[in-house]
């Protein structure tokens, strides 16, 4: 059966063609010596009508990058600028990836299929355009876990080992290579706006903004470009704030919050040296090269606002500065709502009538987490649905922490809150003593059998556990 007969996500004219000439360049995929399929996101594939592809057809499209029928005729490497550790860099772009296709999912939402490790492009500079297999595995794990924990995140669609030996300074070399395909709602970054502003390209900025409003934020449409831009900036501000609020509740440390690593729809993507906290530590830094702790865990909300300030500065090319500043005031309340709401969602508890009351709970809860050094994921797991999990928490590996006097104010609040859909506790996942987690030592444990014996069993088993968590939390109603 041909792909045309089985693919329901076809787009006759991919929207990216509206801005491609200004904001991207043609790219050629690398010709890899081998193509061994290591990860296929079947659930995501089914959502965009590609679930029935044979493995060979999958390789053809997501390792050899033969165009999807009726879609983009060839890959496009996006152009953008960005602040990297607060230093402006006008020499950026997709250096080891490209936009391969645009599809629609079963809810008719526009999605991008973008790559990482697919070869050199015009923007590769001195890079080889490749991705290590370990790096790809890390992204599969992180994106899967973020999704399981309810974050708005990109999905890793495919990971194919490519048979090359790569040399890297931050891991034992030579190391194995891979090409990855990512599925997310947009490939357009804050740095895309910055590039237009840098070149004083008013027409290009206007085209970009109209394109984004048309396909992603239609509620912002306005004949007046300044008003439309301001409305769009406010929506993007809220989306970014919600994303970072989720990070803080999940204990996720992005690692490299450069402006070229933020996208227009508030999704986690393009994370490199990420970490998930084992214990609460506001000063924890994920990237070994972040010597000053600029992107440390506790500073992530501030850094998100800083990135938005740079975006607003770029948008001032076509909009009023004061109006943009006013729109950015949406950040703090959106962040607070997200942080409080997602913390309570991960605890399986209903929100209170006032945000102020929820924020007071956060102060008590996270204050205790930092003081006690309780395990982050274990604590959320133990107290899911509050009073409905009191017996579960008593059997926890860290139950002794819950007997200490310092925990009593937290316990009182947990006991007083209404459990949200407590029937979820019947899921097999919540019958365990310990939760799925993704602390860095575990990643090394999962990689070791692959590196030493090509044994993918432990990796797959942990992915299955993460999926159990996703099913148990059941975010479908949110």
Order of alpha helices (4+ residues) and beta strands (2+ residues): alpha-alpha-beta-beta-alpha-alpha-beta-beta-beta-beta-beta-alpha-beta-beta-alpha-alpha-alpha-beta-beta-alpha-alpha-alpha-alpha-alpha-alpha-alpha-alpha-alpha
